[in-house]
Amino acid sequence: MGQIIVVMGVSGCGKTTVGELVAEGLACEFIEGDEYHSRENIAKMASGQPLNDEDRRNWMVSLNRKLGEVLATGRQAVLACSALKEAYRQWLAKDLQEQILFIFLKGDFDAINRRMED
């Protein structure tokens, strides 16, 4: 049976770095959630506009499909994705709840702010 580990948190908390290390340690696929944004979401973010819940819902549904494909083949994967709201996690895990583990990365404001500035 496959399993998905979702490494989640705010921008700059280390989701990608930690996710890649976990995937390497488990010898499984790493999925960068940002690569699954639609062209519309990318354009919106590039113009400085924040995504709304509907934009994020479509993104989570796209990621849910990818995770379903991974699990259908019995594989394991690690996903880096913000997934900060409970609703986002529900959309992401729809019909896959038994096979998803969420790990929330937390950091203090100053440390994350320094990373973002760098």
ABEGO torsion letter per residue (X at the ends): XBBBBBBBEBBGAGAAAAAAAAAAAAGBBBBBAAAABBAAAAAAAAAGBBBBAAAAAAAAAAAAAAAAAAAAAGBBBBBBBAGABAAAAAAAABGAAAABBBBBBBBBAAAAAAAAAX
